[in-house]
Amino acid sequence: MSTYTSADYPLHVEEHGDGTFTIHWDEYDPLTSPLNTWAEEDFLRAITQGIEDELFILEEEKCAEK
């Protein structure tokens, strides 16, 4: 099992050996408390969008180097 703790947010992610992961956050922190109302689909959408955004940025950087 591996873990990730954000330096900027009270967020902790545990990756389990079976391909699943668990996200923990401070439910009272103003920054992360909105996650209290998120459903699984909301997390999947946010993760997917973050990956797409990062790939877009990397592609832009690659094109700018040419």
DRENPA-112589 format. One record per residue (C-alpha): residue number from 1; y, x, z; residue in three letters. Coordinates in nm, 4 decimals, always signed. Each point is the difference from the previous one (the first is absolute). Example, Ala and Ser with C-alpha at 12.3 -4.5 7.8 and 13.67 -1.06 7.14 Angstrom:
2
[baro 1,[-0.4500,+1.2300,+0.7800],"Ala"]
[baro 2,[+0.3440,+0.1370,-0.0660],"Ser"]
END
This chain:
66
[baro 1,[+0.0000,+0.0000,+0.0000],"Met"]
[baro 2,[+0.3475,+0.1276,-0.0814],"Ser"]
[baro 3,[+0.3334,-0.1205,+0.1293],"Thr"]
[baro 4,[+0.3590,-0.0067,-0.1181],"Tyr"]
[baro 5,[+0.2989,-0.0481,+0.2259],"Thr"]
[baro 6,[+0.3430,-0.0449,-0.1521],"Ser"]
[baro 7,[+0.2766,+0.2288,+0.1202],"Ala"]
[baro 8,[+0.2595,-0.2621,-0.0974],"Asp"]
[baro 9,[-0.1624,-0.3264,+0.1076],"Tyr"]
[baro 10,[-0.2115,-0.1131,+0.2959],"Pro"]
[baro 11,[-0.2975,-0.0368,-0.2326],"Leu"]
[baro 12,[-0.3528,+0.1395,+0.0288],"His"]
[baro 13,[-0.2752,-0.0254,-0.2634],"Val"]
[baro 14,[-0.3662,+0.0706,+0.0682],"Glu"]
[baro 15,[-0.2303,+0.0589,-0.2958],"Glu"]
[baro 16,[-0.3620,-0.0786,+0.0798],"His"]
[baro 17,[-0.2947,+0.1721,-0.1643],"Gly"]
[baro 18,[-0.1087,-0.3185,-0.1768],"Asp"]
[baro 19,[+0.3110,-0.0244,-0.2217],"Gly"]
[baro 20,[+0.1890,-0.2389,+0.2258],"Thr"]
[baro 21,[+0.3071,+0.0693,+0.2060],"Phe"]
[baro 22,[+0.1936,-0.1514,+0.2877],"Thr"]
[baro 23,[+0.3777,-0.0069,+0.0364],"Ile"]
[baro 24,[+0.1604,-0.0076,+0.3453],"His"]
[baro 25,[+0.3697,-0.0463,+0.0729],"Trp"]
[baro 26,[+0.2324,-0.0709,+0.2881],"Asp"]
[baro 27,[+0.0227,-0.3788,-0.0076],"Glu"]
[baro 28,[+0.3250,+0.0081,+0.2014],"Tyr"]
[baro 29,[+0.1842,+0.2664,-0.1988],"Asp"]
[baro 30,[+0.2764,-0.1572,-0.2136],"Pro"]
[baro 31,[-0.1030,+0.2166,-0.2947],"Leu"]
[baro 32,[-0.3682,-0.0930,-0.0075],"Thr"]
[baro 33,[-0.0092,-0.3395,+0.1732],"Ser"]
[baro 34,[+0.0290,-0.1852,-0.3349],"Pro"]
[baro 35,[-0.3554,+0.1224,-0.0681],"Leu"]
[baro 36,[-0.1175,-0.2365,+0.2741],"Asn"]
[baro 37,[+0.0174,-0.2885,-0.2477],"Thr"]
[baro 38,[-0.1578,+0.1780,-0.2982],"Trp"]
[baro 39,[-0.3329,-0.1119,-0.1413],"Ala"]
[baro 40,[-0.2536,+0.2363,-0.1578],"Glu"]
[baro 41,[+0.1383,-0.0836,-0.3440],"Glu"]
[baro 42,[+0.3485,+0.1103,+0.1093],"Asp"]
[baro 43,[-0.1314,+0.3423,+0.1031],"Phe"]
[baro 44,[-0.1947,+0.0365,-0.3247],"Leu"]
[baro 45,[+0.3073,-0.0953,-0.2025],"Arg"]
[baro 46,[+0.2193,+0.2493,+0.1897],"Ala"]
[baro 47,[-0.2511,+0.2827,-0.0407],"Ile"]
[baro 48,[-0.0473,-0.0751,-0.3694],"Thr"]
[baro 49,[+0.3760,-0.0167,-0.0587],"Gln"]
[baro 50,[+0.0511,+0.3275,+0.1871],"Gly"]
[baro 51,[-0.2573,+0.1737,-0.2171],"Ile"]
[baro 52,[+0.1519,-0.1422,-0.3186],"Glu"]
[baro 53,[+0.3487,+0.1077,+0.1112],"Asp"]
[baro 54,[-0.1203,+0.3529,+0.0775],"Glu"]
[baro 55,[-0.1771,+0.0303,-0.3357],"Leu"]
[baro 56,[+0.3155,-0.1199,-0.1763],"Phe"]
[baro 57,[+0.2088,+0.2631,+0.1806],"Ile"]
[baro 58,[-0.2499,+0.2732,-0.0843],"Leu"]
[baro 59,[+0.0023,-0.1049,-0.3663],"Glu"]
[baro 60,[+0.3808,+0.0035,-0.0066],"Glu"]
[baro 61,[+0.0031,+0.3491,+0.1521],"Glu"]
[baro 62,[-0.2555,+0.1170,-0.2564],"Lys"]
[baro 63,[+0.2100,-0.1357,-0.2873],"Cys"]
[baro 64,[+0.3175,+0.1564,+0.1420],"Ala"]
[baro 65,[-0.1665,+0.3428,-0.0028],"Glu"]
[baro 66,[-0.0588,-0.0176,-0.3763],"Lys"]
END
